[in-house]
Amino acid sequence: MIKITGLEKIYRTEEVETVALNKLSFEVKEGEFVAVMGPSGCGKSTLLNILGLLDDPDAGSFLFNGIEVAKFNERKRADLRKHNIGFVFQSFNLIDELTVFENVELPLIYTGVKTSERKKIVENVLDKMQIMHRRNHYPQQLSGGQQQRVAVARAVVNNPKLILADEPTGNLDSSNGNEVMQLLTDLNEQGTTIIMVTHSEHDARYSHRVIRMLDGQTVMENIMA
Amino acid sequence: MLRNYLLTALRNIRRNASFSAINIAGLALGMTCSILILLWVQHEKSIDGFHENSDRLFQVYERQYHDGQIDAGYFTPGQLGEEMRKVLPAVEYGTNLAWEDKLTFQAGDKIIKQSGNHAGEDFFKMFSYPLIAGTPATALNSPVSIAISRKMANDFFGSPAKAMGQTLRFENRKDLKVTAVFENITDLSSIKFDYLINWQTFLENNQWAKDWGNNGPRTVIMLRKGTNPRTFEASIKKFLDGYNKEQSKKFYIEMGMQPYSETYLNSRFENGKMSGGRIEYARLFSLVAVFILVIACINFMNLTTARSVKRSREIGIRKVIGARRISLVGQFIGEAMVIATFAFILGFILVFLLLPAFNSITGKEIHIPVTDSAFWLCIVLLVVFTGFFSGSYPAFVLSAFQPVKVLKGTMKFSNKSILFRKGLVIFQFMLSVILIIGTIVVSKQVGYLQHRNLGYDRENVIYIPLEGVLPEKFPLFKEEILKQPGIAGVTRISGTITDISNGTGGVEWEGKDPNSMPMFTQAGVGYEFVKTMNLQLKAGRDFNKDFATDSSAYIINEAALKIMKLKNPVGSPITFWQNKGTIIGVLKDFHFQSLHEPIRPIIIRLMEKNGWGTALVRTKPGQTKQALAGIGEVCRTINPQFPFSYQFSDEEYQKLYKSEQVVDKLANCFAMLAIFISCLGLLGLAIFATLQRTKEIGIRKVLGASITSLFTMISKEFMLLVLIAFFVAAPLAWFALDNWLQQFAYRTEISAWIFLLAGFAAMFIALATVSYQAIKAALTNPVKSLKTE
């Protein structure tokens, strides 16, 4: 599903040049659950941004479902993104001005789903995530675990083929964290490919495979039992 | 999608109440100004537009060529209107019009003064003044006809129906018959009248007007359908050649015409060509309206972009989820539209509340034209423009945020966008400073007009119209008045001394160039005119009844002397309108017209026994009340058929500058609003800037920064912007105002202190606005501000 070859990303300021990704190559197959680990500043987040089509690489190839997307323009990236990729962030990133329902509904609006249909889909997802009773609440009225469940709901509402999770349990206590990991595992079992950046060995154990990064390169790959 | 945008917009407004309030209040005030000015300009433009035949009504004007100069104006011979209708087939109707006059009428024992005019029999066929009784054809067609307003009919006879056919005694001289009653004149008409008397009566009382060489009344004609006004105008250029025997190389009159509906706004001539008039004020205030609206929109742009850091996360998320840039642009412009709509609702309520006050300043009766679709279209355009204009910049800036950066919190505004925002503040304050300087200069000029030494003492002078038997019994009248307490002197003049404008070329003197025909202003006065008015004599003496020869004596001013180039003017022979006489005095120049006009040469003759005119009574300072009681008593005794009426010279003088006074008041209001709206914006930016720098301020405090140094640090930046704005504004303001002042022959100076005052005022107001926030931030406990991270 994803194949990157010789990917490079360099951040330049006037005086300093930071190599975030250094000729990185790997492949993720459809239906896989991959965890990316490594110390702070090793390039995990940059990788995730490029995989999520939020950022473009300076060099290298990025095949998404066999299509070269490394040189896509903003509009094409946005189109590809909204139909294929869901995001889960450490800090949830819900829109404060919108209710739970409206937050989850948002991706459907941007993909042009009709109102009546949207309602059905959103309610279905909220039900699955067990936050239906909170549908009219605003994010700040929810606990961290609940907020992350809303974020996951929003990530999956479009039925994306790929979910990118950036330390999804980083702001949660362990029981809430486990719940979220269970949600991701369930999604993966239903066929969604998941790439997750994490610091937590515990969370990594939910994945099939761990890619370990250092200084913008993969240093090791472990296949989880 | 729309619902989603609307929801976000509404919730954003609610959540950020103070910012939203500043935004909405600023825009609302801006819109209030714009709508008021729009209504005013619209009203000005619609004056005289209600006549159904508007496209065929034309006002005739004259261009007088003499001594290498061209004087143009609406003054025409007294029988021109009727004559044009008779001899020119293209003219369907034509009428002359005199001037608004307050005259005395009597019916039974009711004696009332009314304001009105004289007009020809075609008047009501040409103009659309609705008749309640009578027909346009018969309203003014006999030498005894008078048409009166509903109000005048009610005053005299109780109702319009009862008024028809009744007799009104006019100036205790002639009986007129009411032949029509018209609806009261609205403020959409440039001419105001409660009565119209037939033109024959005017000519009977003003024999001079029958002479084709004399000019004064206005002439309006109505062309037949299908007549091309341009070719027609070209054909009447030399029309007067066949009538005016005085047409010659040295003094030649050409005729021209102007659409009647345009005369209200465009009535000034310069070198024989139209050169604006009231239209300039309409344009000026339209510009001010745009200024103020732009200032308000800039507030919105600035506050929205400055605050956008707070919303950057939302933008990032929307982008990650799949929003395209264009849909975000749509969202932000949509939000601006929502705010603009709120602002409009508030602004409209304000317009509604302020309209009475606005009307009293402008002297108009403006209503909100709720049934006029064009008005609502303008309003919709105003809201859409405001929303779009103010929303566009934030929309493009915000929608360009990169999601990776905003979600990571590493987003910073580029230097370019910060610079642009500062540029907006500078622009805003530049407009405000221009308006402040403008206000000061306009006020200064109005003050100058009001207090300029006119060359005579206009205080404590009362005008009493000489009517009824007063002209013939003037010597007795004068004698009686001088016996009353508080009277310092009495004389008379043919018109009023505040506005003498009768011109003539009929002056001859020894050594006059036979090829030139300079124009003189002329006036007839009574004995002791110079003494009573406190005029200054340069040489010679005043008119005096001890000199029997004074009936052929003349007094001139310095300007006239300059033209006549006489070495020993006093005693020099002079011929005025074929009457030989002598110059007995030369006056120092004094103002006998509005200060828009230069002092022209004037020739003053003795007309102690004239059949009309105004008595000029000088009272002793502080004794006006007793004097008036005495004068009233004398008038009622000598002239019982006429109600006693009078005017104060000072008030008459002020009337010359009515439009300047309105402009002065309006400019004051709008400049204050502009600076207020700018300050709202500055306040918002200050709140934001201190919020942004909370942490920095905290750290500085921990490291030992004093409150003063923090205060300076925060306010310095804003002061710099205002200072730059001032330096940009000053030359622009100077240029614009110098231009405005050119229309006055006598004008105030644009002195340096005006600029300094405006600059300091802007700085002070800005500092006051910012300082509360700056002090608050500087006083905050650093422990608190550092914890916010």
Interface residues (C-beta under 8 A of the other chain):
Chain A: S45 N49 G52 L54 D55 E74 R75 A78 D79 R81 K82 H83 F87 F89 N93 L94 I95 D96 E97 L98 E102 E105 L106 P107 I109 Y110 T111 R154
Chain B: M1 N4 L7 T8 R11 N12 R15 R313 E314 G316 I317 R318 K319 V320 I321 G322 A323 R324 R325 S327 Q402 P403 V404 L407 K408
